[in-house]
Structure formats: C-alpha cells, structure tokens
Amino acid sequence: QVQLVESGGGSVQAGGSLRLSCAASGRTFSSYAMGWFRQAPGKEREFVAAISWNGGNTYYADSVKGRFTISRDNAKNTVYLQMNSLKPEDTAVYYCNAVPKASLTVVAGDTRWNWGQGTQVTVSS
C-alpha cells in the first residue's frame, strides 16, 4: 500500500504564500492522477486541485483558481501545491491522494489510497 506524507503547512497572514508537498512511497506514483483536498473544522473534505499522471492537465476548484498551482515531479514521487494570495477561508488540513482521473468532478470518496496525516494551513486576517 502506498503511503502519503504531506508537509509544508504553517501559519501565515492573509495574502501570504505556502508551498505544500506530498511524497508517496512505492513505484506506482507516476501512473496515477493526483489530487489535493482540504478539510476545515466541521466541514467535509473538499476537492482543491488535480493533475494528470504526466502533469499535462490541471484542474482547480473555483475557490482557488488563479491563486493555487498544482504540479508534480514523478522522479521524486512528489506532488506540490503552491498557494498564493492566501485567504482566511483557506484555513484547513490539506491532504493529497491518487484519483481515478484528473478532472473537476473529483471527490474525496473516489481516492485510491489510504489518507496521510495531512498538513495544517492556518491563514489569519
């Protein structure tokens, strides 16, 4: 089973930036589309961004479009989320996971692997 380790979270002020990383164990990473998700207290886990297996296609939730950028390095088994112009409503625990296909219809219930521990992002106003 693939293990996922997210990192790079922290506390920033509104308007700041963070770069999240998600490292996957195993040799199958490059075969899968990957997604980032987030879960705020009391809310369901929601889709943030997705990227195809070769990085050629990316998709974003409307709430982050133009501010966040997803990318991947298959040689390092790692997917990234560059987050700029952060807002207080971006505060959540962020997770990555493999998804059946990179698209706008990805949901947390469609993911392929066990979830990692996530990384906390806190944005203050």
DONU-33728 format. One line per field, with one value per atom (N, C-alpha, C, CB): residue in three letters; x, y, z; atom name. Coordinates in pm, whole numbers, plus 50000, padded with zeros to 5 digits. Glycine has a CB too. Layout:
N
r [ALA  ...]
X [X  ...]
Y [Y  ...]
Z [Z  ...]
a [CA  ...]
END
This chain:
125
r [GLN  GLN  GLN  GLN  VAL  VAL  VAL  VAL  GLN  GLN  GLN  GLN  LEU  LEU  LEU  LEU  VAL  VAL  VAL  VAL  GLU  GLU  GLU  GLU  SER  SER  SER  SER  GLY  GLY  GLY  GLY  GLY  GLY  GLY  GLY  GLY  GLY  GLY  GLY  SER  SER  SER  SER  VAL  VAL  VAL  VAL  GLN  GLN  GLN  GLN  ALA  ALA  ALA  ALA  GLY  GLY  GLY  GLY  GLY  GLY  GLY  GLY  SER  SER  SER  SER  LEU  LEU  LEU  LEU  ARG  ARG  ARG  ARG  LEU  LEU  LEU  LEU  SER  SER  SER  SER  CYS  CYS  CYS  CYS  ALA  ALA  ALA  ALA  ALA  ALA  ALA  ALA  SER  SER  SER  SER  GLY  GLY  GLY  GLY  ARG  ARG  ARG  ARG  THR  THR  THR  THR  PHE  PHE  PHE  PHE  SER  SER  SER  SER  SER  SER  SER  SER  TYR  TYR  TYR  TYR  ALA  ALA  ALA  ALA  MET  MET  MET  MET  GLY  GLY  GLY  GLY  TRP  TRP  TRP  TRP  PHE  PHE  PHE  PHE  ARG  ARG  ARG  ARG  GLN  GLN  GLN  GLN  ALA  ALA  ALA  ALA  PRO  PRO  PRO  PRO  GLY  GLY  GLY  GLY  LYS  LYS  LYS  LYS  GLU  GLU  GLU  GLU  ARG  ARG  ARG  ARG  GLU  GLU  GLU  GLU  PHE  PHE  PHE  PHE  VAL  VAL  VAL  VAL  ALA  ALA  ALA  ALA  ALA  ALA  ALA  ALA  ILE  ILE  ILE  ILE  SER  SER  SER  SER  TRP  TRP  TRP  TRP  ASN  ASN  ASN  ASN  GLY  GLY  GLY  GLY  GLY  GLY  GLY  GLY  ASN  ASN  ASN  ASN  THR  THR  THR  THR  TYR  TYR  TYR  TYR  TYR  TYR  TYR  TYR  ALA  ALA  ALA  ALA  ASP  ASP  ASP  ASP  SER  SER  SER  SER  VAL  VAL  VAL  VAL  LYS  LYS  LYS  LYS  GLY  GLY  GLY  GLY  ARG  ARG  ARG  ARG  PHE  PHE  PHE  PHE  THR  THR  THR  THR  ILE  ILE  ILE  ILE  SER  SER  SER  SER  ARG  ARG  ARG  ARG  ASP  ASP  ASP  ASP  ASN  ASN  ASN  ASN  ALA  ALA  ALA  ALA  LYS  LYS  LYS  LYS  ASN  ASN  ASN  ASN  THR  THR  THR  THR  VAL  VAL  VAL  VAL  TYR  TYR  TYR  TYR  LEU  LEU  LEU  LEU  GLN  GLN  GLN  GLN  MET  MET  MET  MET  ASN  ASN  ASN  ASN  SER  SER  SER  SER  LEU  LEU  LEU  LEU  LYS  LYS  LYS  LYS  PRO  PRO  PRO  PRO  GLU  GLU  GLU  GLU  ASP  ASP  ASP  ASP  THR  THR  THR  THR  ALA  ALA  ALA  ALA  VAL  VAL  VAL  VAL  TYR  TYR  TYR  TYR  TYR  TYR  TYR  TYR  CYS  CYS  CYS  CYS  ASN  ASN  ASN  ASN  ALA  ALA  ALA  ALA  VAL  VAL  VAL  VAL  PRO  PRO  PRO  PRO  LYS  LYS  LYS  LYS  ALA  ALA  ALA  ALA  SER  SER  SER  SER  LEU  LEU  LEU  LEU  THR  THR  THR  THR  VAL  VAL  VAL  VAL  VAL  VAL  VAL  VAL  ALA  ALA  ALA  ALA  GLY  GLY  GLY  GLY  ASP  ASP  ASP  ASP  THR  THR  THR  THR  ARG  ARG  ARG  ARG  TRP  TRP  TRP  TRP  ASN  ASN  ASN  ASN  TRP  TRP  TRP  TRP  GLY  GLY  GLY  GLY  GLN  GLN  GLN  GLN  GLY  GLY  GLY  GLY  THR  THR  THR  THR  GLN  GLN  GLN  GLN  VAL  VAL  VAL  VAL  THR  THR  THR  THR  VAL  VAL  VAL  VAL  SER  SER  SER  SER  SER  SER  SER  SER]
X [50084  50000  50088  49904  50053  50128  50104  50087  50208  50197  50218  50299  50138  50143  50186  50006  50280  50326  50320  50471  50228  50213  50297  50063  50348  50428  50419  50575  50472  50480  50376  50471  50283  50183  50241  50072  50159  50203  50100  50335  50140  50054  50106  50045  50019  50057  49946  50086  49981  49879  49813  49940  49695  49624  49713  49491  49712  49797  49930  49822  49962  50087  50084  50124  50195  50210  50266  50302  50232  50289  50302  50201  50396  50411  50401  50546  50299  50279  50343  50131  50391  50447  50377  50600  50370  50313  50402  50163  50469  50559  50489  50692  50499  50435  50541  50339  50522  50613  50569  50615  50654  50615  50650  50468  50636  50679  50564  50758  50442  50328  50282  50214  50347  50304  50283  50406  50379  50375  50260  50506  50195  50085  49951  50077  49947  49820  49806  49805  49684  49648  49645  49510  49675  49680  49593  49826  49544  49461  49499  49315  49470  49479  49337  49563  49318  49191  49214  49119  49110  49124  48997  49152  49018  48906  48917  48902  48819  48811  48729  48748  48746  48671  48520  48704  48457  48312  48263  48251  48355  48315  48365  48368  48307  48352  48481  48243  48553  48675  48637  48759  48701  48663  48780  48605  48746  48844  48906  48778  49037  49109  49168  49219  49244  49312  49347  49438  49364  49403  49499  49280  49582  49681  49688  49820  49700  49708  49841  49688  49853  49971  50101  49956  50093  50215  50223  50222  50129  50132  50075  50271  50025  49979  49847  49969  49766  49635  49618  49522  49567  49541  49401  49646  49344  49207  49202  49103  49119  49113  48969  49192  48944  48816  48806  48801  48687  48668  48724  48520  48717  48759  48910  48717  48988  49134  49192  49199  49112  49161  49227  49046  49345  49420  49510  49326  49495  49578  49666  49490  49617  49689  49740  49599  49853  49909  49952  50027  49901  49941  50047  49818  50145  50249  50299  50366  50380  50432  50570  50337  50645  50776  50775  50893  50753  50741  50872  50693  50984  51113  51129  51228  51059  51066  50941  51089  50848  50723  50654  50749  50652  50601  50507  50717  50399  50308  50310  50162  50298  50310  50183  50431  50164  50057  50114  49934  50135  50180  50056  50265  50051  49934  49975  49872  49921  49948  49821  50006  49838  49724  49627  49650  49682  49601  49497  49691  49384  49273  49238  49149  49175  49136  49050  49060  48970  48885  48963  48777  49091  49176  49224  49297  49197  49239  49176  49202  49259  49212  49333  49134  49304  49407  49405  49383  49522  49535  49591  49625  49529  49567  49586  49460  49668  49678  49638  49822  49604  49572  49565  49438  49575  49557  49407  49620  49376  49237  49224  49191  49103  49085  49123  48942  49091  49119  49123  49013  49215  49220  49104  49356  49015  48901  48843  48794  48738  48672  48569  48605  48544  48441  48500  48357  48628  48692  48632  48845  48606  48559  48645  48409  48646  48731  48698  48719  48574  48535  48588  48389  48644  48695  48842  48671  48908  49053  49095  49107  49221  49270  49343  49360  49410  49499  49451  49643  49512  49483  49531  49552  49457  49495  49618  49380  49699  49809  49758  49918  49853  49815  49771  49931  49799  49764  49861  49624  49847  49929  49838  50044  49852  49763  49806  49761  49711  49732  49638  49707  49695  49617  49647  49647  49543  49559  49484  49508  49556  49495  49470  49584  49368  49332  49405  49181]
Y [49881  50000  50124  50000  50220  50345  50427  50425  50489  50581  50724  50545  50814  50954  51038  51002  51129  51218  51362  51181  51439  51579  51666  51622  51776  51868  52007  51821  52105  52241  52337  52239  52287  52375  52469  52294  52560  52655  52762  52716  52865  52979  53101  53007  53164  53283  53386  53248  53508  53613  53613  53752  53668  53680  53750  53756  53697  53749  53676  53893  53593  53521  53398  53482  53325  53208  53090  53240  52972  52848  52750  52788  52659  52552  52418  52564  52344  52213  52106  52184  52001  51885  51760  51875  51663  51533  51426  51519  51351  51246  51111  51247  51032  50899  50791  50886  50688  50574  50484  50495  50392  50296  50342  50270  50249  50276  50305  50159  50317  50335  50480  50251  50570  50711  50768  50795  50748  50813  50763  50791  50656  50602  50666  50453  50743  50794  50945  50755  50986  51126  51151  51160  51274  51308  51429  51335  51433  51547  51598  51508  51725  51787  51812  51921  51788  51808  51886  51673  51942  52009  51988  52160  51995  51978  52078  51835  52166  52265  52206  52398  52258  52205  52207  52286  52095  52087  52075  52203  52065  52056  51927  52177  51891  51773  51802  51725  51696  51709  51747  51577  51850  51900  51902  52039  51894  51897  52036  51857  52038  52164  52171  52179  52067  52068  51926  52157  51904  51773  51789  51691  51688  51691  51552  51736  51548  51420  51352  51440  51227  51148  51209  51007  51277  51335  51486  51303  51541  51684  51769  51727  51707  51781  51852  51691  51806  51867  51894  51775  52012  52050  52109  52153  52092  52137  52196  52019  52298  52368  52396  52499  52389  52437  52586  52404  52634  52777  52864  52807  52815  52896  52921  52828  52842  52858  52892  52732  52889  52914  53050  52903  53051  53175  53206  53287  53134  53155  53034  53187  52915  52791  52728  52692  52659  52586  52448  52663  52345  52208  52166  52111  52091  52039  51907  52142  51837  51708  51683  51594  51601  51555  51404  51622  51333  51188  51121  51134  51184  51127  51128  51206  51220  51229  51176  51372  51122  51070  51176  50944  51299  51410  51497  51494  51540  51637  51761  51579  51877  52005  52087  52085  52178  52277  52411  52238  52497  52634  52718  52693  52779  52857  53002  52799  53090  53232  53308  53284  53431  53517  53444  53562  53386  53305  53390  53235  53328  53392  53314  53403  53378  53306  53183  53399  53188  53074  52957  53117  52974  52862  52779  52914  52825  52753  52614  52831  52511  52372  52280  52342  52152  52050  52006  51928  52004  51971  51829  52074  51756  51617  51597  51520  51499  51459  51312  51482  51269  51129  51105  51089  50981  50944  50944  50804  50984  50991  50914  51139  50866  50787  50864  50741  50994  51076  51221  51053  51296  51439  51508  51501  51569  51639  51731  51539  51804  51892  51819  52005  51693  51618  51524  51538  51541  51456  51485  51479  51380  51395  51307  51358  51340  51270  51121  51332  51085  50946  50860  50937  50923  50849  50816  50928  50856  50841  50695  50922  50669  50532  50476  50526  50561  50511  50557  50558  50502  50549  50693  50459  50770  50909  50922  50986  51024  51058  51139  51134  51195  51271  51413  51276  51456  51592  51694  51625  51818  51928  52048  51962  52109  52218  52350  52231  52418  52554  52647  52561  52749  52846  52986  52838  53055  53188  53287  53195  53384  53484  53614  53510  53683  53808  53927  53832]
Z [50000  50000  50000  50122  49919  49910  50036  49783  50086  50199  50150  50311  50202  50164  50285  50110  50261  50366  50316  50411  50373  50336  50430  50342  50376  50455  50395  50463  50467  50417  50470  50272  50550  50607  50710  50668  50758  50859  50880  50821  50954  50982  50908  51134  50831  50755  50766  50607  50732  50726  50589  50758  50585  50457  50355  50475  50233  50127  50114  50151  50212  50210  50121  50349  50121  50035  50114  49915  50068  50119  50004  50234  50016  49918  49990  49840  49959  50018  49931  50036  49997  49928  49977  49950  49889  49925  49862  49877  49946  49899  49911  49978  49806  49803  49797  49683  49876  49869  49755  50004  49715  49613  49472  49622  49378  49241  49147  49189  49199  49111  49099  49160  49168  49173  49035  49249  48947  48815  48728  48744  48767  48688  48721  48708  48828  48879  48865  49023  48835  48854  49005  48787  49045  49187  49215  49232  49336  49376  49513  49374  49535  49668  49717  49665  49845  49909  50039  49936  50095  50223  50306  50204  50437  50529  50641  50586  50648  50755  50870  50704  50991  51106  51081  51232  51105  51090  50948  51152  50853  50712  50650  50633  50537  50466  50391  50370  50361  50283  50140  50286  50087  49955  49859  49968  49733  49625  49614  49492  49591  49570  49430  49675  49392  49263  49222  49267  49093  49043  48926  49001  48906  48799  48736  48852  48604  48535  48562  48385  48522  48558  48506  48505  48390  48333  48352  48185  48429  48455  48344  48481  48240  48125  48143  48010  48235  48260  48408  48208  48437  48576  48588  48626  48706  48731  48872  48716  48889  49017  49057  49010  49186  49238  49214  49389  49192  49164  49277  49143  49398  49513  49517  49640  49442  49446  49309  49498  49206  49071  49062  48968  49000  48987  49104  48968  49214  49333  49364  49453  49335  49366  49236  49444  49246  49132  49177  49069  49110  49138  49037  49134  49084  48996  49054  48980  48977  49024  48968  48985  49039  48996  49010  49080  48900  48908  48947  48776  48917  48957  49109  48892  49175  49321  49389  49362  49311  49368  49454  49452  49406  49486  49405  49540  49470  49412  49502  49397  49438  49510  49495  49459  49588  49578  49620  49666  49523  49552  49578  49433  49694  49735  49755  49865  49674  49683  49720  49550  49761  49796  49889  49668  49992  50083  50155  50183  50180  50249  50376  50155  50473  50595  50566  50688  50461  50428  50368  50331  50344  50301  50419  50222  50540  50660  50663  50786  50672  50669  50683  50536  50699  50686  50540  50784  50478  50337  50321  50264  50229  50201  50051  50254  50016  49876  49866  49820  49744  49721  49571  49791  49533  49393  49360  49365  49239  49194  49062  49177  49030  48908  48780  48897  48780  48663  48706  48550  48654  48685  48615  48641  48695  48638  48745  48585  48707  48803  48887  48730  48854  48926  49031  48828  49059  49161  49297  49163  49372  49510  49600  49522  49728  49822  49830  49960  49803  49810  49697  49812  49595  49479  49489  49353  49595  49603  49618  49719  49580  49564  49684  49447  49761  49867  50005  49843  50107  50243  50257  50348  50334  50354  50442  50415  50416  50504  50622  50429  50698  50817  50785  50915  50664  50625  50681  50669  50635  50684  50708  50584  50824  50866  50802  51019  50744  50692  50767  50537  50828  50903  50848  51056  50804  50747  50836  50600  50887  50975  50899  51098  50941  50872  50931  50880]
a [N  CA  C  CB  N  CA  C  CB  N  CA  C  CB  N  CA  C  CB  N  CA  C  CB  N  CA  C  CB  N  CA  C  CB  N  CA  C  CB  N  CA  C  CB  N  CA  C  CB  N  CA  C  CB  N  CA  C  CB  N  CA  C  CB  N  CA  C  CB  N  CA  C  CB  N  CA  C  CB  N  CA  C  CB  N  CA  C  CB  N  CA  C  CB  N  CA  C  CB  N  CA  C  CB  N  CA  C  CB  N  CA  C  CB  N  CA  C  CB  N  CA  C  CB  N  CA  C  CB  N  CA  C  CB  N  CA  C  CB  N  CA  C  CB  N  CA  C  CB  N  CA  C  CB  N  CA  C  CB  N  CA  C  CB  N  CA  C  CB  N  CA  C  CB  N  CA  C  CB  N  CA  C  CB  N  CA  C  CB  N  CA  C  CB  N  CA  C  CB  N  CA  C  CB  N  CA  C  CB  N  CA  C  CB  N  CA  C  CB  N  CA  C  CB  N  CA  C  CB  N  CA  C  CB  N  CA  C  CB  N  CA  C  CB  N  CA  C  CB  N  CA  C  CB  N  CA  C  CB  N  CA  C  CB  N  CA  C  CB  N  CA  C  CB  N  CA  C  CB  N  CA  C  CB  N  CA  C  CB  N  CA  C  CB  N  CA  C  CB  N  CA  C  CB  N  CA  C  CB  N  CA  C  CB  N  CA  C  CB  N  CA  C  CB  N  CA  C  CB  N  CA  C  CB  N  CA  C  CB  N  CA  C  CB  N  CA  C  CB  N  CA  C  CB  N  CA  C  CB  N  CA  C  CB  N  CA  C  CB  N  CA  C  CB  N  CA  C  CB  N  CA  C  CB  N  CA  C  CB  N  CA  C  CB  N  CA  C  CB  N  CA  C  CB  N  CA  C  CB  N  CA  C  CB  N  CA  C  CB  N  CA  C  CB  N  CA  C  CB  N  CA  C  CB  N  CA  C  CB  N  CA  C  CB  N  CA  C  CB  N  CA  C  CB  N  CA  C  CB  N  CA  C  CB  N  CA  C  CB  N  CA  C  CB  N  CA  C  CB  N  CA  C  CB  N  CA  C  CB  N  CA  C  CB  N  CA  C  CB  N  CA  C  CB  N  CA  C  CB  N  CA  C  CB  N  CA  C  CB  N  CA  C  CB  N  CA  C  CB  N  CA  C  CB  N  CA  C  CB  N  CA  C  CB  N  CA  C  CB  N  CA  C  CB  N  CA  C  CB  N  CA  C  CB  N  CA  C  CB  N  CA  C  CB  N  CA  C  CB  N  CA  C  CB  N  CA  C  CB  N  CA  C  CB  N  CA  C  CB  N  CA  C  CB  N  CA  C  CB  N  CA  C  CB  N  CA  C  CB  N  CA  C  CB]
END
